[in-house]
Amino acid sequence: MATKKVTVTIPEDLLEEVRAEAAEHGLSAYVAEALRLRRDRDRLRELVDWLEEEHGPVTEAERTSALAELDDVDAEHERRRRAREGRAGEAA
């Protein structure tokens, strides 16, 4: 993937925290991933705004149902992660 060097200004205290977090993968990779996540969140916000224009706002019942489904998905991911770790531990 092509890359380009840029200059940005970041508050010192934030830069120190990010450098500590990013030490293993590098600051550039950390910042690139943060920018990707922000871009994705902005696109998702645009989609939500469009959907609400087309179909009306999400009701509290819909929101509660969606959050419950996400909790179920998170629980399944955790169950699968633990199963993988268990198998990896047995192989060692």
N, C-alpha and C positions, 0 to 999 in steps of 0.2 A: 504494500500500500504506500502510495506517495505521501510524503509529509512535508510540512513547511514550517520553518521556524518563525515564531512571532514573539513580540514583546507585550507583556501585560503587566499591569500594576495591581498588586495584591497587598492588603494590610499585613504588616509584619507578623502580628500574632497569629493570624490565620495561616500564613505561609509556614510558620514554625510547626503548627499543629499538623498541617497537611504533609509536610516533609516527613514528620515522624510516622504518620500513617502510611505514607507512600514508599517508605524506605525499601521495601522488598522489590516492588515492581517499578519504581522510578516515578519521579514527579510528573514527567510528560505523560506517561500512561495513565496516571491517576487523574490528571486534569482532563485528558481526552475522554476518559470514561465518564467523568462528571459532566462534561459538556454533552456527551451522547444522552445521558440520562435526563438532563435538563431539556434537550431538544425533544426527546420522546415525550416527556411530561407536557411540554408546550403543545405538541401535536395532539396528544390525548385531550388536553383542555379544549382545543379547537373542535375536536370531534364531539366532545360532550356538549359544548355550546351549540353546535349544529343540530345534534340530536334533540336537545331541549327545545330549540326553535321549531323543529319539525313535529315533535311528539309531546311537548310540554315537560315541565320539570319532573325529576325523579321524586316519587313519593317516599315518605319515611318507611313505609312497609316494603317498598322495592329496595331501598337502601339496606334495610335490616336483612332482607332475604339475601341480597348480594354479598353482604359481609359474612353471613353464615356460610354461604357457599365457599367464599375465599378461605374461611377458617377450616372447612373440610378439606380443601385442596392443600392448604399448608400442613394439616395433620397427616395427610397421605404422603406428602413429600418428606416429612420428618420420619414417618414410618419406613419409607423406602431407603432413606439415608442411613438409618440405624441398621436396617437389614444388610445393606452393602458393607457397612463398617463391621458388622458381626461376621460376615463372610470373609472379609479381608483379614480380620483378627484370627480367624480359624486357620487361614492359609499360612500365617506367619508362625 
